[in-house]
Structure formats: structure tokens, C-alpha cells
């Protein structure tokens, strides 16, 4: 079995090297290890509309908190969020249709989700909390080129973050008190996924809207988390292969299909995580932040 795997990997690498050297000017490379056919889009500067453009994004949102009833049966107050994101953005055309573009963006963000910024402290609204979040994000999307500097992008974004959450009110029941005190004032690990749309109407500005699901872990169980991420990541890779095949056949449909498939997949996994933070392992639920966001991006 080991020899078979080694032979397959060697054949795969040889195919990539051969195709790249023989067709260095192409942007779409096809190689065939045995009965499997792959098509890979390699970087080509001639298709780039923008490369590594510094970007600042300012975002505001409305947040609903969720903590599974197995561990918490009280009510958590709705709050607002404010975020700044500093990133690097790449925007390229695709060889199949240069009016279909690929967006890649990586960056850092700082977010505040603060009850103390709201004017009311009505206990009937639920337990209030303050959260500060710092993290990294990775965004990929497909979209349509509408004009010289105008684009409509559909994307899926995910990232890791570190959170300091403080509950401002005291829970009434012992069960609820124990559930929220586990967070204390410590910095807790978390992650998030976002489905979003960007409408870039001029060279330096875009309007953004998105729905984000974020979770904060009461504890970070590294090996169970790793196993969970391997399962989720495998599905993302298979979806990427499917979307790539669709793009080869019907480029104009790629942005919508990408948006639906990738975000539906992420949403489904976060539903599983809401009751087991490291699904499929038997683990306790995380606190979930469900946010509707709007924002403005500035490109330099």
C-alpha cells in the first residue's frame, strides 16, 4: 500500500512539473495521474487586476448570542459589534472568462462587542456582556467584473480569534452561573465563518454585507479540535474540486454556486458545533455569536 501511495505521489509531482515547464505561459494546467483528471489555475500576472492591495474595512453589526440549553437556560442580551480589519487583497480574472474574478484576502481584525455602549441595562433583556476579539481571517470569493473598477463579489471568509469576554450581570441559577463563570476574564480561543457580498462601485471603495457565525470555546482541546478541523477541511477541499469543475464548464455560474455551496457547508458545520464544540467528539457547547454586518472597505 505504501509503495502504491508513493508511486501515485511521484507520478502526480512529475505531471505537475512537466505541465508547468512545457506550458509556462498558460494559466490553466491539466495533469492526469492515472484515471484522474485535474485542472489547476496557476498564477498569471497578465490576468491580475490588483495584487496585494492594502485594504481597511470598517464594519458594524447586530449580534445575537446563543448558548446551548444543555449548559445554559437563561437569556443573553443582544448587542452591537464594531470592527476594523486590515488586510491585503488580490483580485484576478480567470482564464475561462476574464469577467469572472477571484478575490483572495488575508488580514488581521480587532472587534468590540460591548453591552456597555448601549444605553439600556434592562435585566429583562438578558445577561449583558463585553467582548474584545482579535484575530486573523482568510477570505476567498468569486464575482463579476461590472466595469473598469466595479465588481460584485460573493465570498466565504473564515478565521481564528482570541477573545476576552466578561459578563456584566450575575446569573440567577447555579447552573447558569457555573456556565458563564467558566469563561471568567481569561482570553479564550475561538473561530468564525462568514458569508458575504461586496459591491465595489469605484476604485477605492466597496460596500459590504454579511452574516457571521462565531464561537468562543470554554476550553481549547487541541487534539479533538484538530480532528474536527481535518473532517471539516476535507469537505472544503472536495467542494473546491467540484466548484473548479463547474467553473471549467460554466464560468458565469461560479460565483453564485461557490457562495451557496461553501457557505451552506460552513453553516451546517457550525450547527453541529453549537452543541458539540469539537464535533464529532463528545464535547461541551461553545458560546455562539450570530451577527448581521454591514461595512465599508477602502482600497489603497
C-alpha positions, 0 to 999 in steps of 0.5 A: 500500500505504501509503495502504491501511495508513493508511486501515485505521489511521484507520478502526480509531482512529475505531471505537475512539473512537466505541465508547468515547464512545457506550458509556462505561459498558460494559466490553466494546467491539466495533469492526469495521474492515472484515471484522474483528471485535474485542472489547476489555475496557476498564477498569471500576472497578465490576468491580475487586476490588483495584487496585494492591495492594502485594504481597511474595512470598517464594519458594524453589526447586530449580534445575537448570542446563543448558548446551548440549553444543555449548559445554559437556560437563561437569556443573553442580551443582544448587542452591537459589534464594531470592527476594523480589519486590515488586510491585503487583497488580490483580485484576478480574472480567470482564464475561462472568462476574464469577467469572472474574478477571484478575490483572495484576502488575508488580514488581521481584525480587532472587534468590540462587542460591548453591552456597555455602549448601549444605553439600556441595562434592562435585566429583562433583556438578558445577561449583558456582556463585553467582548474584545476579539482579535484575530486573523481571517482568510477570505476567498470569493468569486464575482463579476467584473461590472466595469473598469473598477466595479465588481460584485463579489460573493465570498466565504471568509473564515478565521481564528480569534482570541477573545476576552469576554466578561459578563456584566450581570450575575446569573440567577441559577447555579447552573447558569452561573457555573456556565458563564463563570467558566469563561471568567476574564481569561482570553479564550480561543475561538473561530468564525465563518462568514458569508458575504457580498461586496459591491465595489462601485469605484476604485477605492471603495466597496460596500459590504454585507454579511452574516457571521457565525462565531464561537468562543470555546470554554476550553481549547482541546487541541487534539479533538479540535484538530480532528474536527478541523481535518473532517471539516477541511476535507469537505472544503477541499472536495467542494473546491474540486467540484466548484473548479469543475463547474467553473471549467464548464460554466464560468458565469455560474461560479460565483453564485454556486461557490457562495451557496455551496461553501457557505451552506457547508460552513453553516451546517458545520457550525450547527453541529458545533453549537452543541458539540464544540469539537464535533464529532467528539463528545464535547461541551457547547461553545458560546455562539455569536450570530451577527448581521454586518454591514461595512465599508472597505477602502482600497489603497 
